[in-house]
Amino acid sequence: MLTIDIGIHAGEPKLVEIGGVNSWGIYGSNVADFIAAMEEEAIDRWEDFI
């Protein structure tokens, strides 16, 4: 799985970073809950953008 970080500059989405989950630093955590929370926030932010 990859994460893709997007920022907004001059009203347009811009790619900030692409990274793998192995670099997240959340070892020993409940990854499923973490991913679900990130997905929910990403969807909310995307819907606010469009």
C-alpha positions in Angstrom: 0.0 0.0 0.0 1.2 3.5 -0.8 0.2 6.8 0.7 -0.1 9.8 -1.6 0.1 13.2 0.1 -1.6 16.0 -1.7 -1.4 19.7 -0.9 -3.3 22.7 -2.4 -1.4 25.5 -4.0 -2.9 28.3 -6.0 -6.3 26.5 -5.8 -4.9 23.3 -7.4 -4.0 20.0 -5.9 -0.2 19.3 -6.0 1.6 16.1 -5.3 3.7 16.4 -2.1 4.9 12.9 -1.4 4.4 9.2 -2.2 5.5 6.8 0.5 5.0 3.2 1.5 3.3 2.1 4.7 6.5 0.5 5.9 7.8 4.1 6.6 4.9 5.3 8.6 6.4 4.4 12.0 3.2 3.0 13.5 4.5 -0.5 14.3 2.6 -2.2 17.1 -0.6 -0.2 16.5 -3.9 -1.3 15.2 -3.2 -0.5 11.5 -6.8 -1.1 10.3 -8.2 1.6 12.6 -5.4 4.0 11.6 -6.1 3.4 7.9 -9.8 3.7 8.3 -9.4 7.1 10.1 -7.0 8.4 7.4 -9.4 7.3 4.7 -12.4 9.0 6.3 -10.4 12.3 6.7 -9.1 12.1 3.1 -12.7 11.6 1.7 -14.0 14.5 3.8 -11.2 16.8 2.6 -11.6 15.7 -1.0 -15.4 16.3 -0.9 -14.7 19.8 0.6 -12.3 20.5 -2.3 -14.5 19.4 -5.2 
